[in-house]
Amino acid sequence: MSESPLQKLQQDVPTRWNSVYIMMKSLLQAEAAVVEYILKFGSNYKGPKLLDSDWEKMSKYCEVLELFCQATVLLGGEK
């Protein structure tokens, strides 16, 4: 099964422990598309822009949060 080229970005859900990790991971996977959009349509976009340093920080945060996500899945099983 192939992945669709259009992916929906995940949002943070305050009641889900791993949602910040999942949200940042989906944004990092879409980094090229986000950067391209801002380059093409930057004049139409009024929100905050992510700098290269922001992408780097997010990547490092995901490395750490992935460990917590794995632990949560392991400990939260039904067995």
N, C-alpha and C positions, 0 to 999 in steps of 0.2 A: 504494500500500500504506500503510495507516494504522498508526501506532504503537500498541501496546497501552498502556492506561493504567497497567498494572503493569509496572514496569521493575525489573530486578535491578541492585543496586549492584555495581559492579566492585571487585575487590580488588587490592591491590598484589601484584605477582609479582617477587620479588627478581632473577630472571634476565632480566627485560624492562625495558629502559631507560625506556620511556614509560609504564610501568604506574602510576606515582604520578600522572602527569598525567591518565591515563584514569580512575583511581579518583576523584580530586578533581573532575574534570569531571562524572562521573556523580552524585557527591554533590551538587554545585551544581545540577544539573538536577532533583534530587529535594528541593531545599531546602524548598519549601513543604510537601511531604508529611512530611518529617522534623520540621519545626517543628510542624505540626498534630498529628502523633503524640505528640510530647513534651507538647504542651498538653493533649491528651485523656487520655493514659495515663502522664503523668509520674510518678505515684506508683508505677507498676509498673516503670518504667525506672530501673535503678540505675547505669547506665554514665555516663561523662562527658557533659556537655551542651555543645553548641556555642553560644557567645555570638555576638552580632552581629559583634563584632570578628573572631571566628574565620572567619565566612563571608566577610567583606571580605578578610582575608588570603588565604584560599583562592582567591578570585577573582583577586587580584593574582598569586599564585603561578602560577595557570593561564595567565595572559597571557604570562608569561615561559617557562613550560615548553612552551607550545604552539609557540614558535619552535624549541625543541630537538626537539620531536616532528616538526615539519615537516622539519627538517634531517636527522634520523635516517631518515625515510622517503625523502627525496630521495637521500641518500648510500647508503642500504642497499638500493637497488633491484638487481635482477638484471641490469640492462643495463650 
